[in-house]
Amino acid sequence: MNLLIHLPCRLSLREGFLFLKISNRIRKEDKLLALSKDSKKKIVEDLIEELKNSKGIILTDYRGMNVSQVNNLRNELKENKVEFKVVKNTLLERASEELDVRDLTKDLIGCTAIAFSCEDGVAPARLLKEYFKKNKIELIVKTALIEGKIFNPEKIMEIASLPSKDVLITQIVNGIKYPLYSLVFILQGPVRGLIYTLEAVKKKKEAEVS
């Protein structure tokens, strides 16, 4: 009976035990909530690190894909050194705010997954396009951050049509005769530098033909 003395009001023995049971449940839920907050904090920290170190980041909608397709996509991308993960919009927004790239997650709605690479800025977009086309799934891209620049869906699809970096290098070597130091400079520059270079070569060749 001494147990009931500490209860907030005068309760029967049965009501007292019920009150204690509810109180214990609340304490357990509070602990779970605290763990959840710690877990979210860790996810945001990981996202910040991944975004900061990535050369290319694509945000896409994964609706229309089943679990097996998502796992297959993740494995195929990983073989090409591209990571793929499903994320909560709110956590991704926190990470982008921390890195001052808010435009990456501006007006973000619906289901979101990110594909990112620390080595090749174009690879995530290109590989996503190839996989979705192969599996006859509609690819819905939201936005991208490539070499520090934000791209809209239309531009992302153009970038996704570019060949791999190795093929780009081969095209440069075969298409133009640059001095070695110039070629090294181009290859060390950002991806958009390669794009602009190839575009200039294309226009030059078209002018020569005409």
C-alpha positions as CSV (number, residue, x, y, z in Angstrom):
1,M,0.0,0.0,0.0
2,N,2.9,2.3,0.5
3,L,3.3,2.3,-3.3
4,L,0.1,4.2,-3.7
5,I,1.4,7.1,-1.5
6,H,3.6,8.3,-4.3
7,L,0.8,8.4,-6.9
8,P,-0.5,11.8,-8.0
9,C,-4.0,11.2,-6.7
10,R,-6.0,8.8,-4.5
11,L,-6.4,5.6,-6.6
12,S,-7.4,2.1,-6.0
13,L,-4.8,-0.6,-6.1
14,R,-5.9,-1.7,-9.6
15,E,-5.8,1.9,-10.8
16,G,-2.5,2.4,-9.2
17,F,-0.8,-0.5,-11.0
18,L,-2.4,0.7,-14.3
19,F,-1.0,4.1,-13.7
20,L,2.5,2.7,-13.1
21,K,2.3,0.5,-16.1
22,I,1.4,3.6,-18.3
23,S,4.2,5.6,-16.7
24,N,6.7,2.9,-17.5
25,R,5.5,2.7,-21.0
26,I,5.9,6.5,-21.4
27,R,9.4,6.3,-20.0
28,K,10.3,3.6,-22.5
29,E,8.8,5.7,-25.4
30,D,10.8,8.7,-24.2
31,K,14.0,6.6,-24.4
32,L,13.1,5.4,-27.9
33,L,12.4,9.0,-28.9
34,A,15.8,10.0,-27.7
35,L,17.4,7.2,-29.6
36,S,15.5,8.2,-32.7
37,K,16.8,11.8,-32.3
38,D,20.4,10.5,-32.0
39,S,19.8,8.2,-35.0
40,K,18.5,11.2,-37.1
41,K,21.5,13.3,-36.0
42,K,23.9,10.6,-37.2
43,I,22.0,10.2,-40.5
44,V,22.3,14.0,-41.1
45,E,26.0,14.0,-40.2
46,D,26.6,11.1,-42.7
47,L,24.7,13.0,-45.4
48,I,26.7,16.1,-44.8
49,E,29.9,14.1,-45.2
50,E,28.7,12.4,-48.4
51,L,27.4,15.6,-50.0
52,K,30.6,17.4,-49.2
53,N,32.9,14.8,-50.7
54,S,30.8,13.9,-53.8
55,K,31.5,15.2,-57.3
56,G,28.0,14.3,-58.5
57,I,24.8,14.0,-56.6
58,I,21.4,13.2,-58.2
59,L,18.1,13.4,-56.4
60,T,15.4,11.1,-57.9
61,D,12.0,9.7,-57.1
62,Y,12.0,5.9,-56.8
63,R,8.2,5.4,-57.1
64,G,7.3,2.5,-59.4
65,M,10.2,0.4,-58.2
66,N,9.9,-2.7,-56.1
67,V,12.3,-3.7,-53.4
68,S,14.1,-6.1,-55.7
69,Q,14.7,-3.4,-58.3
70,V,15.9,-1.0,-55.7
71,N,18.4,-3.5,-54.4
72,N,19.6,-4.4,-57.9
73,L,20.0,-0.8,-58.8
74,R,22.0,-0.2,-55.6
75,N,24.3,-3.1,-56.4
76,E,24.9,-2.1,-60.0
77,L,25.7,1.5,-59.0
78,K,28.0,0.3,-56.3
79,E,30.0,-1.8,-58.9
80,N,30.6,1.5,-60.6
81,K,31.6,3.4,-57.4
82,V,28.2,5.1,-57.1
83,E,26.2,4.9,-53.9
84,F,22.4,4.9,-53.8
85,K,20.2,5.4,-50.7
86,V,16.7,6.3,-49.8
87,V,16.5,9.4,-47.6
88,K,13.9,11.4,-45.7
89,N,13.3,14.9,-47.3
90,T,13.6,16.6,-43.9
91,L,17.0,15.1,-43.1
92,L,18.3,15.8,-46.6
93,E,17.1,19.4,-46.2
94,R,19.0,19.8,-42.9
95,A,22.2,18.5,-44.5
96,S,21.9,20.8,-47.5
97,E,21.3,23.8,-45.3
98,E,24.3,22.9,-43.3
99,L,26.4,22.9,-46.5
100,D,24.7,26.1,-47.8
101,V,23.3,24.3,-50.9
102,R,19.6,24.9,-50.1
103,D,18.7,25.0,-53.8
104,L,19.5,21.3,-54.0
105,T,16.4,20.5,-51.8
106,K,14.2,23.5,-52.6
107,D,10.5,22.5,-52.9
108,L,11.4,18.8,-52.3
109,I,8.3,16.6,-52.1
110,G,7.5,12.9,-52.5
111,C,9.8,9.9,-52.1
112,T,13.5,10.8,-52.5
113,A,16.6,8.7,-53.1
114,I,20.1,10.0,-53.8
115,A,22.8,8.6,-56.0
116,F,26.3,10.1,-55.5
117,S,29.9,9.5,-56.6
118,C,33.1,10.8,-55.1
119,E,35.0,10.1,-58.4
120,D,32.9,10.9,-61.4
121,G,30.3,13.7,-61.4
122,V,28.5,12.4,-64.5
123,A,28.3,8.7,-63.5
124,P,25.3,8.9,-61.2
125,A,23.0,10.5,-63.8
126,R,24.3,8.3,-66.7
127,L,24.0,5.0,-64.7
128,L,20.5,5.9,-63.4
129,K,19.3,6.6,-66.9
130,E,20.8,3.4,-68.3
131,Y,19.2,1.3,-65.5
132,F,15.8,2.8,-65.7
133,K,15.8,2.5,-69.5
134,K,16.9,-1.1,-69.3
135,N,14.1,-2.0,-66.8
136,K,11.5,0.1,-68.6
137,I,10.9,2.3,-65.5
138,E,10.2,6.0,-65.8
139,L,13.1,8.0,-64.4
140,I,11.9,11.0,-62.4
141,V,14.9,13.2,-61.5
142,K,14.4,16.1,-59.1
143,T,17.6,18.0,-59.1
144,A,21.4,17.5,-59.0
145,L,24.6,19.0,-57.7
146,I,27.5,18.3,-60.1
147,E,30.9,19.9,-59.5
148,G,29.3,22.4,-57.2
149,K,26.6,23.5,-59.6
150,I,22.9,22.9,-59.3
151,F,21.1,21.4,-62.4
152,N,17.4,21.1,-63.2
153,P,15.8,17.9,-64.5
154,E,16.1,18.9,-68.2
155,K,19.8,19.6,-67.9
156,I,20.4,16.4,-65.9
157,M,19.0,14.3,-68.7
158,E,21.4,16.0,-71.1
159,I,24.3,15.3,-68.8
160,A,23.0,11.7,-68.4
161,S,23.5,11.2,-72.2
162,L,27.2,11.9,-71.9
163,P,29.6,8.9,-72.2
164,S,31.8,7.9,-69.3
165,K,34.8,10.0,-68.4
166,D,37.2,7.4,-70.0
167,V,35.2,7.7,-73.3
168,L,35.3,11.5,-73.0
169,I,39.1,11.4,-72.6
170,T,39.4,9.1,-75.7
171,Q,37.2,11.5,-77.7
172,I,39.5,14.4,-76.7
173,V,42.6,12.5,-77.6
174,N,41.3,11.3,-80.9
175,G,39.5,14.5,-81.9
176,I,42.0,17.2,-81.3
177,K,45.8,17.5,-81.1
178,Y,46.4,19.4,-77.8
179,P,49.8,19.8,-76.3
180,L,50.3,17.4,-73.4
181,Y,50.2,20.2,-70.8
182,S,46.8,21.5,-72.2
183,L,45.3,18.0,-72.1
184,V,46.4,17.5,-68.5
185,F,44.9,20.8,-67.6
186,I,41.5,19.8,-69.2
187,L,41.4,16.5,-67.4
188,Q,42.2,18.0,-64.1
189,G,39.4,20.5,-64.5
190,P,35.7,20.0,-63.5
191,V,33.3,18.0,-65.5
192,R,31.7,21.0,-67.0
193,G,35.1,22.0,-68.4
194,L,35.2,18.8,-70.3
195,I,31.6,19.3,-71.6
196,Y,32.5,22.8,-72.8
197,T,35.6,21.6,-74.5
198,L,33.8,18.8,-76.4
199,E,31.1,21.2,-77.4
200,A,33.8,23.6,-78.8
201,V,35.4,20.7,-80.7
202,K,32.0,19.7,-82.1
203,K,31.3,23.2,-83.4
204,K,34.8,23.4,-84.9
205,K,34.4,20.1,-86.8
206,E,30.9,21.2,-88.1
207,A,32.4,24.5,-89.3
208,E,35.2,22.6,-91.1
209,V,32.7,20.3,-92.8
210,S,30.5,23.2,-94.0
